[in-house]
Amino acid sequence: RSAANRSSVKEYAITARDRQAEVVRLTANLGLCQAQLGEALEIAAAAQVAADESRAAAKETAAQLEDSEAKAEDLASEVAALHAEVARITAISGQSEQLSSELDSANAELEALN
């Protein structure tokens, strides 16, 4: 019976050592996983910061685009007004030339009468 007990104690000791080695291995793996998780969290935080900065830059670009579009519309209105003014001046110039021609004719008739 004593030999059986010793054999049983030996098996128990071997099993206990195997389990202890497995616990040490699993603990090391857990430490490694925790380190990798920490790195992943740092990367995720950096990615979040980059995404926030990108969104802010996109909003700024959109605001600048809206401002540029408004300025372009203002310039288009000014150009249209300038075209209208040029057309008006051209019409006046044409009328002026016609009046000048009529005045020259009237002056010629007046001189002919004198």
Residue frames as a rotation matrix with the C-alpha (Angstrom) as fourth column:
ARG 1
0.569 0.822 0.000 0.00
0.822 -0.569 0.000 0.00
0.000 0.000 -1.000 0.00
SER 2
0.383 -0.529 -0.757 2.87
0.208 -0.749 0.629 2.33
-0.900 -0.398 -0.177 0.75
ALA 3
-0.697 -0.639 0.325 4.31
0.420 0.004 0.907 1.82
-0.581 0.769 0.266 -2.75
ALA 4
-0.124 0.753 0.646 0.92
0.961 -0.071 0.268 2.60
0.248 0.654 -0.715 -4.25
ASN 5
0.731 0.382 -0.565 0.72
0.572 -0.794 0.204 5.74
-0.371 -0.473 -0.799 -2.13
ARG 6
-0.124 -0.871 -0.476 4.20
0.171 -0.491 0.854 6.82
-0.977 0.025 0.210 -3.22
SER 7
-0.708 -0.088 0.701 3.30
0.688 0.144 0.712 6.21
-0.163 0.986 -0.041 -6.84
SER 8
0.319 0.919 0.231 0.10
0.925 -0.355 0.134 8.18
0.205 0.171 -0.964 -6.41
VAL 9
0.587 -0.184 -0.788 1.97
0.339 -0.828 0.446 11.05
-0.735 -0.529 -0.424 -4.71
LYS 10
-0.539 -0.840 0.055 4.54
0.344 -0.159 0.926 11.02
-0.769 0.518 0.375 -7.56
GLU 11
-0.411 0.477 0.776 1.78
0.889 0.023 0.457 11.23
0.200 0.878 -0.434 -10.18
TYR 12
0.666 0.687 -0.290 0.13
0.741 -0.653 0.155 14.02
-0.083 -0.318 -0.945 -8.22
ALA 13
0.200 -0.696 -0.689 3.45
0.231 -0.650 0.724 15.89
-0.952 -0.305 0.031 -8.01
ILE 14
-0.746 -0.454 0.487 4.04
0.543 0.009 0.840 15.47
-0.386 0.891 0.240 -11.75
THR 15
0.012 0.853 0.521 0.50
0.940 -0.188 0.286 16.64
0.342 0.486 -0.804 -12.51
ALA 16
0.704 0.225 -0.673 0.91
0.552 -0.770 0.320 19.60
-0.446 -0.597 -0.667 -10.12
ARG 17
-0.277 -0.884 -0.376 4.23
0.247 -0.444 0.861 20.56
-0.928 0.146 0.342 -11.79
ASP 18
-0.657 0.109 0.746 2.66
0.754 0.073 0.653 20.28
0.017 0.991 -0.130 -15.24
ARG 19
0.437 0.893 0.105 -0.22
0.871 -0.449 0.198 22.46
0.224 0.005 -0.975 -14.14
GLN 20
0.482 -0.336 -0.809 2.13
0.368 -0.760 0.535 24.96
-0.795 -0.556 -0.242 -12.56
ALA 21
-0.657 -0.740 0.141 4.18
0.397 -0.181 0.900 25.11
-0.641 0.648 0.413 -15.79
GLU 22
-0.312 0.642 0.700 0.96
0.893 -0.053 0.446 25.61
0.324 0.765 -0.557 -17.77
VAL 23
0.698 0.545 -0.465 -0.07
0.688 -0.690 0.224 28.44
-0.198 -0.476 -0.857 -15.41
VAL 24
-0.032 -0.800 -0.600 3.36
0.254 -0.587 0.769 30.09
-0.967 -0.127 0.222 -15.86
ARG 25
-0.784 -0.246 0.570 3.05
0.582 0.025 0.813 29.73
-0.215 0.969 0.124 -19.67
LEU 26
0.092 0.917 0.388 -0.51
0.928 -0.221 0.301 31.11
0.362 0.332 -0.871 -19.67
THR 27
0.596 0.050 -0.802 0.52
0.539 -0.765 0.352 33.98
-0.596 -0.642 -0.483 -17.39
ALA 28
-0.512 -0.829 -0.226 3.36
0.276 -0.407 0.870 34.86
-0.814 0.383 0.437 -19.79
ASN 29
-0.628 0.361 0.689 0.92
0.749 0.042 0.661 34.70
0.210 0.931 -0.297 -22.71
LEU 30
0.483 0.841 -0.241 -1.52
0.875 -0.456 0.162 36.90
0.026 -0.289 -0.957 -20.79
GLY 31
0.181 -0.518 -0.836 1.24
0.338 -0.766 0.547 39.48
-0.924 -0.382 0.036 -20.20
LEU 32
-0.826 -0.488 0.282 2.08
0.384 -0.122 0.915 39.43
-0.412 0.865 0.288 -23.90
CYS 33
-0.215 0.848 0.485 -1.59
0.907 -0.010 0.420 39.86
0.362 0.530 -0.767 -24.82
GLN 34
0.580 0.413 -0.703 -1.92
0.703 -0.689 0.176 42.76
-0.412 -0.596 -0.690 -22.40
ALA 35
-0.319 -0.774 -0.546 1.13
0.213 -0.620 0.755 44.46
-0.923 0.125 0.363 -23.93
GLN 36
-0.843 0.051 0.536 -0.28
0.538 0.048 0.841 43.97
0.017 0.998 -0.068 -27.44
LEU 37
0.216 0.976 0.014 -3.65
0.957 -0.215 0.195 45.30
0.194 -0.029 -0.981 -26.30
GLY 38
0.319 -0.187 -0.929 -1.91
0.464 -0.824 0.325 48.37
-0.826 -0.535 -0.176 -24.86
GLU 39
-0.764 -0.639 -0.090 -0.14
0.188 -0.353 0.917 48.97
-0.617 0.683 0.390 -28.18
ALA 40
-0.547 0.638 0.542 -3.40
0.784 0.164 0.598 48.48
0.293 0.752 -0.590 -30.09
LEU 41
0.464 0.733 -0.498 -5.14
0.861 -0.505 0.059 50.99
-0.208 -0.456 -0.865 -27.81
GLU 42
-0.111 -0.595 -0.796 -2.35
0.218 -0.796 0.565 53.52
-0.970 -0.111 0.218 -28.38
ILE 43
-0.925 -0.210 0.317 -2.62
0.331 -0.030 0.943 53.02
-0.189 0.977 0.097 -32.15
ALA 44
-0.121 0.966 0.230 -6.42
0.950 0.046 0.310 53.37
0.288 0.256 -0.923 -31.98
ALA 45
0.427 0.232 -0.874 -6.08
0.626 -0.773 0.101 56.59
-0.652 -0.590 -0.475 -29.95
ALA 46
-0.553 -0.697 -0.457 -3.59
0.071 -0.586 0.807 58.00
-0.830 0.414 0.374 -32.46
ALA 47
-0.789 0.334 0.515 -5.91
0.594 0.202 0.779 57.01
0.156 0.921 -0.358 -35.32
GLN 48
0.262 0.929 -0.262 -8.80
0.964 -0.265 0.023 58.76
-0.049 -0.258 -0.965 -33.54
VAL 49
0.112 -0.321 -0.940 -6.72
0.276 -0.899 0.340 61.93
-0.954 -0.298 -0.012 -33.16
ALA 50
-0.877 -0.480 0.021 -5.76
0.123 -0.183 0.975 61.78
-0.464 0.858 0.219 -36.84
ALA 51
-0.431 0.805 0.409 -9.40
0.863 0.234 0.448 61.25
0.265 0.545 -0.795 -37.83
ASP 52
0.425 0.571 -0.702 -10.49
0.772 -0.634 -0.049 64.22
-0.473 -0.521 -0.710 -35.69
GLU 53
-0.276 -0.623 -0.732 -7.80
0.040 -0.768 0.639 66.40
-0.960 0.147 0.237 -37.24
SER 54
-0.916 -0.040 0.399 -8.81
0.386 0.185 0.904 65.24
-0.110 0.982 -0.154 -40.71
ARG 55
0.026 0.996 0.090 -12.47
0.994 -0.036 0.107 66.06
0.110 0.087 -0.990 -40.01
ALA 56
0.356 0.047 -0.933 -11.49
0.441 -0.889 0.124 69.51
-0.824 -0.456 -0.337 -38.71
ALA 57
-0.682 -0.666 -0.303 -9.38
-0.005 -0.410 0.912 70.13
-0.732 0.623 0.276 -41.82
ALA 58
-0.684 0.506 0.526 -12.27
0.716 0.324 0.619 68.98
0.143 0.800 -0.583 -44.04
LYS 59
0.369 0.842 -0.394 -14.64
0.892 -0.439 -0.104 71.37
-0.261 -0.313 -0.913 -42.26
GLU 60
0.019 -0.468 -0.884 -12.15
0.110 -0.877 0.467 74.21
-0.994 -0.106 0.035 -42.72
THR 61
-0.912 -0.364 0.188 -11.75
0.187 0.038 0.982 73.35
-0.365 0.931 0.034 -46.40
ALA 62
-0.257 0.904 0.342 -15.54
0.955 0.183 0.235 73.24
0.150 0.387 -0.910 -46.82
ALA 63
0.467 0.396 -0.791 -15.85
0.597 -0.801 -0.049 76.66
-0.652 -0.449 -0.610 -45.16
GLN 64
-0.414 -0.700 -0.582 -13.13
-0.073 -0.611 0.788 78.06
-0.907 0.368 0.202 -47.43
LEU 65
-0.840 0.163 0.517 -14.89
0.539 0.350 0.766 76.56
-0.056 0.922 -0.382 -50.45
GLU 66
0.217 0.973 -0.072 -18.19
0.971 -0.223 -0.083 78.17
-0.097 -0.052 -0.994 -49.45
ASP 67
0.287 -0.203 -0.936 -16.39
0.216 -0.938 0.270 81.50
-0.933 -0.280 -0.225 -48.98
SER 68
-0.772 -0.631 -0.072 -14.73
0.029 -0.148 0.989 81.14
-0.634 0.762 0.132 -52.40
GLU 69
-0.505 0.671 0.543 -18.07
0.859 0.326 0.396 80.29
0.089 0.666 -0.741 -54.02
ALA 70
0.494 0.687 -0.532 -19.67
0.744 -0.651 -0.151 83.37
-0.451 -0.321 -0.833 -52.44
LYS 71
-0.092 -0.617 -0.781 -16.78
-0.071 -0.778 0.624 85.53
-0.993 0.112 0.028 -53.67
ALA 72
-0.885 -0.222 0.409 -17.10
0.348 0.268 0.898 84.01
-0.310 0.937 -0.160 -57.14
GLU 73
0.005 0.967 0.255 -20.82
1.000 -0.008 0.010 84.83
0.012 0.255 -0.967 -57.17
ASP 74
0.482 0.096 -0.871 -20.04
0.351 -0.932 0.091 88.41
-0.803 -0.350 -0.483 -56.08
LEU 75
-0.540 -0.767 -0.347 -17.43
-0.092 -0.355 0.930 88.72
-0.837 0.534 0.121 -58.84
ALA 76
-0.672 0.369 0.641 -19.87
0.738 0.405 0.540 87.31
-0.061 0.836 -0.545 -61.40
SER 77
0.444 0.864 -0.236 -22.42
0.850 -0.490 -0.195 89.94
-0.284 -0.114 -0.952 -60.34
GLU 78
0.213 -0.459 -0.863 -19.78
-0.004 -0.883 0.469 92.68
-0.977 -0.097 -0.189 -60.63
VAL 79
-0.818 -0.528 0.230 -18.76
0.182 0.142 0.973 91.41
-0.546 0.838 -0.020 -64.08
ALA 80
-0.222 0.828 0.515 -22.40
0.975 0.180 0.130 91.38
0.015 0.531 -0.847 -65.20
ALA 81
0.618 0.425 -0.661 -22.81
0.513 -0.855 -0.070 94.95
-0.595 -0.296 -0.747 -63.92
LEU 82
-0.244 -0.796 -0.554 -19.63
-0.124 -0.541 0.832 96.00
-0.962 0.271 0.033 -65.75
HIS 83
-0.769 0.033 0.639 -20.90
0.598 0.389 0.700 94.40
-0.226 0.920 -0.319 -68.97
ALA 84
0.306 0.948 0.088 -24.16
0.946 -0.293 -0.141 96.32
-0.107 0.127 -0.986 -68.61
GLU 85
0.469 -0.211 -0.858 -22.20
0.142 -0.940 0.309 99.54
-0.872 -0.267 -0.411 -68.03
VAL 86
-0.671 -0.741 0.011 -20.02
0.069 -0.048 0.996 98.86
-0.738 0.669 0.084 -71.09
ALA 87
-0.423 0.605 0.675 -23.16
0.906 0.287 0.311 98.24
-0.005 0.743 -0.669 -73.17
ARG 88
0.610 0.669 -0.424 -24.67
0.693 -0.710 -0.124 101.51
-0.384 -0.218 -0.897 -71.88
ILE 89
0.088 -0.677 -0.730 -21.46
-0.088 -0.736 0.671 103.45
-0.992 0.005 -0.125 -72.62
THR 90
-0.786 -0.353 0.507 -21.26
0.410 0.316 0.855 101.86
-0.462 0.881 -0.104 -76.08
ALA 91
0.069 0.904 0.422 -24.85
0.998 -0.063 -0.028 102.92
0.001 0.423 -0.906 -76.77
ILE 92
0.671 0.126 -0.731 -24.12
0.308 -0.944 0.121 106.46
-0.675 -0.306 -0.672 -75.57
SER 93
-0.375 -0.894 -0.244 -20.97
-0.002 -0.262 0.965 106.53
-0.927 0.363 0.096 -77.71
GLY 94
-0.602 0.234 0.764 -23.01
0.785 0.351 0.511 105.46
-0.149 0.907 -0.395 -80.74
GLN 95
0.530 0.847 -0.036 -25.58
0.841 -0.530 -0.109 108.15
-0.111 0.028 -0.993 -80.03
SER 96
0.369 -0.484 -0.794 -22.80
0.106 -0.826 0.553 110.69
-0.923 -0.288 -0.254 -79.55
GLU 97
-0.713 -0.654 0.254 -21.27
0.285 0.060 0.957 109.80
-0.641 0.754 0.144 -82.90
GLN 98
-0.214 0.727 0.653 -24.69
0.971 0.087 0.221 110.08
0.104 0.681 -0.725 -84.56
LEU 99
0.725 0.480 -0.494 -25.35
0.577 -0.814 0.056 113.45
-0.376 -0.326 -0.867 -82.90
SER 100
-0.076 -0.850 -0.522 -21.86
0.059 -0.526 0.848 114.63
-0.995 0.033 0.090 -83.89
SER 101
-0.749 -0.151 0.646 -22.53
0.609 0.229 0.760 113.61
-0.263 0.962 -0.079 -87.47
GLU 102
0.259 0.924 0.281 -25.91
0.957 -0.285 0.055 115.37
0.130 0.255 -0.958 -87.41
LEU 103
0.587 -0.123 -0.800 -24.25
0.323 -0.871 0.371 118.47
-0.743 -0.476 -0.471 -85.91
ASP 104
-0.552 -0.833 -0.041 -21.61
0.213 -0.188 0.959 118.44
-0.806 0.521 0.282 -88.65
SER 105
-0.475 0.468 0.745 -24.38
0.873 0.147 0.464 118.21
0.108 0.871 -0.479 -91.28
ALA 106
0.616 0.746 -0.253 -26.29
0.780 -0.623 0.060 121.04
-0.113 -0.234 -0.966 -89.61
ASN 107
0.188 -0.659 -0.728 -23.12
0.161 -0.711 0.685 123.16
-0.969 -0.246 -0.027 -89.48
ALA 108
-0.766 -0.461 0.448 -22.49
0.471 0.074 0.879 122.46
-0.438 0.884 0.160 -93.17
GLU 109
-0.010 0.857 0.515 -26.07
0.967 -0.122 0.222 123.49
0.253 0.500 -0.828 -94.04
LEU 110
0.664 0.235 -0.709 -25.69
0.550 -0.797 0.251 126.63
-0.506 -0.557 -0.659 -91.90
GLU 111
-0.290 -0.866 -0.407 -22.48
0.144 -0.460 0.876 127.58
-0.946 0.195 0.258 -93.66
ALA 112
-0.667 0.108 0.737 -24.13
0.742 0.176 0.646 126.94
-0.060 0.978 -0.198 -97.00
LEU 113
0.433 0.900 0.057 -26.93
0.897 -0.436 0.076 129.31
0.094 0.018 -0.995 -96.04
ASN 114
0.510 -0.328 -0.795 -24.48
0.212 -0.848 0.486 131.98
-0.834 -0.417 -0.363 -94.97
